[in-house]
Amino acid sequence: MRQDAFLSFFRQRPELKAKVRHLLGSVGYDTTDWVRVVMYQRSFDFIRQLGPDKLDALEISAGPIWQREFQFKSFTGTQYPGFDICAGVLERKFDLIIADQVFEHLTHPLEAARNVLAMLKPGGYAIISTPFLLRVHNSPIDCSRWTETGLSLLLEQAGFQTAEIKTGSWGNRACLKANLTKWRKRGFFGSLRNEPDFPVMVWAFARKPTAADWSAG
């Protein structure tokens, strides 16, 4: 209860939270969730290669992380239950769609992946990240886990081409144990060594083919 009250205090004061995060970062303390550090590194590098200022971006169940990191050409954020990615699509098309820690909570992830594909412009990309070896966390429910292979197969079933799906994963036993009871920040000493048999986080970058891709195939 004490920890929940502490977190609630800062959530209600975003400017103070930003100042504290900056102060901690200046002394080398990483306030990023340990399980997400490498995923963010890989994903941010990927977006920088695309040129974020050229992208119309959509984030499903949007949070502050991606908006804070990039100045997109445009950014749209949705929230559940106002928008249910399993049940429908927005009329607008996007260059980039982000679903960060969303798919494990979905009742119909295959339908959601199909809807993501439908909302992408030709040549657009989806970034989907989801935990694997991580405790159940209902928000409001917790339904699924995928390995890299499983996440790739899900996207293939949704209509993405196999050759246009790139997956990654990261984890180690120290991070796994640290997150059994609490959501741990990386802090000063959280190891980023990867132990492939203990993935705590899995992600995929998937591209929607263009008309030229189809004709070339």
C-alpha positions in Angstrom: 0.0 0.0 0.0 2.8 2.4 0.9 4.5 1.8 -2.5 1.1 2.3 -4.3 0.6 5.6 -2.5 4.1 6.7 -3.5 3.6 5.9 -7.2 0.2 7.6 -7.1 1.7 10.7 -5.7 4.1 11.1 -8.7 1.5 10.0 -11.3 -0.6 12.9 -10.2 2.3 15.3 -10.5 3.9 14.7 -14.0 6.1 17.8 -13.8 7.6 16.8 -10.5 8.0 13.2 -11.8 9.9 14.5 -14.9 12.2 16.6 -12.7 12.9 13.6 -10.4 13.6 11.4 -13.4 16.0 13.9 -14.8 17.8 14.3 -11.5 18.2 10.5 -11.1 19.4 10.2 -14.7 22.1 12.8 -14.1 23.6 10.6 -11.4 23.4 7.4 -13.5 20.2 5.9 -12.1 18.0 4.5 -14.9 14.3 4.9 -14.0 13.2 2.7 -17.0 11.5 -0.5 -16.1 14.4 -3.1 -16.2 12.4 -5.5 -18.3 11.9 -2.8 -21.0 15.3 -1.2 -21.3 16.7 -3.3 -24.2 13.4 -3.4 -26.0 13.3 0.4 -25.9 16.9 0.7 -27.1 16.2 -1.5 -30.1 12.9 0.1 -30.9 14.1 3.7 -30.6 17.1 2.9 -32.9 14.6 1.4 -35.4 12.4 4.5 -35.4 15.4 6.8 -35.7 16.4 4.9 -38.9 12.9 5.5 -40.3 13.0 9.3 -39.6 10.4 10.0 -36.9 9.6 13.5 -38.2 8.2 11.9 -41.4 5.9 9.5 -39.6 2.2 9.7 -38.8 2.2 7.6 -35.6 -0.5 5.8 -33.7 0.0 4.3 -30.2 -2.6 1.9 -28.8 -3.2 2.5 -25.1 -0.7 5.4 -25.3 1.7 6.4 -22.6 4.3 9.1 -22.3 7.4 7.1 -23.3 7.3 7.3 -27.1 6.0 10.9 -27.2 8.7 12.0 -24.9 11.4 10.3 -27.0 10.3 11.5 -30.5 8.9 14.4 -32.4 6.7 12.6 -34.9 5.1 14.3 -37.9 1.8 13.6 -36.0 0.9 11.5 -33.0 -2.4 9.9 -32.2 -3.0 8.0 -28.9 -6.0 5.7 -28.1 -7.2 4.4 -24.8 -9.3 1.4 -23.8 -12.3 1.2 -23.6 -12.8 4.3 -25.7 -11.1 2.4 -28.6 -10.9 -1.4 -28.6 -8.2 -2.6 -31.0 -9.8 -6.0 -31.1 -13.2 -4.6 -32.3 -12.5 -2.0 -34.9 -10.2 0.4 -36.7 -9.8 4.1 -37.1 -10.5 5.6 -40.5 -7.1 7.2 -40.7 -4.0 5.3 -41.9 -0.6 5.5 -40.2 3.1 5.1 -41.0 3.8 3.6 -37.6 1.6 1.8 -35.1 2.9 1.1 -31.6 1.4 -1.5 -29.2 3.7 -1.4 -26.2 2.7 -4.0 -23.5 -0.8 -4.3 -24.9 -1.3 -7.6 -26.7 -0.9 -9.7 -23.5 -4.1 -8.1 -22.3 -6.3 -8.6 -25.4 -9.1 -11.1 -25.6 -8.7 -11.5 -29.4 -5.1 -10.7 -30.3 -5.4 -12.1 -33.8 -8.2 -9.7 -34.6 -6.2 -6.9 -33.1 -3.2 -7.7 -35.3 -5.4 -7.7 -38.4 -6.7 -4.3 -37.4 -3.2 -3.0 -36.9 -2.4 -4.2 -40.5 -5.5 -2.6 -41.8 -4.6 0.8 -40.3 -1.1 0.9 -41.7 -0.3 2.7 -44.9 1.5 0.6 -47.5 5.1 0.4 -46.4 4.2 1.3 -42.8 5.5 -0.4 -39.7 4.0 -1.9 -36.6 6.0 -2.2 -33.4 4.6 -4.8 -30.9 6.2 -5.5 -27.6 4.9 -7.9 -25.0 6.3 -9.8 -22.0 7.1 -13.5 -21.8 8.6 -14.6 -18.5 6.8 -12.0 -16.4 4.2 -12.4 -13.7 0.5 -12.0 -14.3 -0.6 -8.4 -14.3 -4.3 -7.8 -14.9 -5.0 -4.5 -16.7 -7.9 -5.3 -16.6 -7.1 -8.8 -17.6 -3.9 -10.8 -18.6 -4.4 -13.4 -21.3 -1.4 -14.4 -23.4 2.4 -14.8 -23.7 4.4 -15.3 -26.9 8.0 -16.3 -27.7 9.6 -14.7 -30.7 8.4 -17.6 -32.9 4.9 -17.4 -31.5 4.7 -13.6 -32.0 5.9 -14.0 -35.6 3.3 -16.7 -36.3 0.6 -14.5 -34.9 1.5 -11.7 -37.2 1.8 -14.0 -40.2 -1.7 -15.3 -39.5 -2.9 -11.7 -39.4 -1.6 -11.1 -42.9 1.9 -9.7 -42.5 4.4 -11.3 -44.8 7.0 -13.6 -43.1 9.9 -11.8 -44.7 8.7 -8.5 -43.4 8.6 -9.5 -39.7 11.7 -9.1 -37.5 11.6 -10.3 -33.9 13.8 -9.8 -30.9 13.8 -10.7 -27.2 15.8 -10.0 -24.1 16.1 -11.3 -20.6 18.2 -12.8 -17.8 17.6 -14.6 -14.6 18.5 -11.6 -12.4 15.8 -9.5 -14.1 13.3 -12.3 -14.0 13.8 -12.9 -10.2 13.8 -9.1 -9.5 10.3 -8.7 -11.1 8.6 -11.7 -9.4 7.1 -9.4 -6.7 7.7 -5.8 -7.8 8.2 -3.8 -11.0 11.9 -3.0 -10.8 13.7 -0.1 -12.4 17.1 -0.8 -13.9 18.6 1.6 -11.4 22.4 1.7 -11.1 23.3 -1.9 -11.6 20.7 -3.8 -13.5 22.6 -6.1 -15.9 21.7 -6.0 -19.6 23.4 -9.3 -20.3 21.1 -11.4 -22.4 20.3 -15.0 -21.5 18.3 -16.3 -24.5 16.6 -19.1 -22.5 15.1 -16.5 -20.1 13.4 -13.9 -22.2 11.4 -11.4 -20.1 10.5 -9.2 -23.1 9.7 -10.0 -26.8 9.0 -7.6 -29.6 8.4 -7.5 -33.4 8.8 -5.0 -36.1 6.5 -5.8 -39.0 6.1 -3.9 -42.3 3.0 -3.7 -44.5 3.9 -4.4 -48.2 3.5 -1.8 -50.9 1.9 -2.4 -54.3 5.4 -2.5 -55.7 6.3 -5.3 -53.3 3.4 -7.4 -54.4 4.1 -6.9 -58.1 7.8 -7.7 -57.5 6.8 -10.9 -55.7 
